[in-house]
Amino acid sequence: MPITVRLDVMLAERKVKSKDLAAHIGITEANLSLLKSGKVKGVRFGTLEAICKYLNCQPGDILRWDEE
């Protein structure tokens, strides 16, 4: 898929644990793990907004389009 999720990179750069992010934005660690691995078909704008707010980043820092 040409859209890749770089959430794991942002978490590492910000030194934030997945567990802490999941608790703050109100999703399970399992769902956050699926999002990090790119195994989801979509993400709600509200969830994306909460992630960006917590990590102080832009959606483009988390999602990237790569030509195949």
MOZIGI-V405195 format. One record per residue. D_CENTER is the distance of its C-alpha to the mean C-alpha in Angstrom with 1 decimal. Layout:
D_CENTER
D_CENTER
This chain:
16.4
16.2
12.6
10.4
6.7
6.8
3.9
7.2
9.2
7.9
8.4
11.7
12.8
12.5
13.9
11.8
12.0
9.5
12.4
12.7
9.3
9.9
13.4
12.8
10.8
13.0
11.4
12.7
11.6
12.5
10.3
7.2
8.9
9.5
6.1
5.7
9.2
9.1
11.6
10.9
13.1
11.3
9.0
11.1
11.4
12.0
8.7
7.0
10.0
9.7
6.3
8.2
11.3
10.6
9.4
12.1
10.6
10.8
8.7
10.6
9.3
5.8
7.9
11.3
14.4
16.9
20.4
21.6
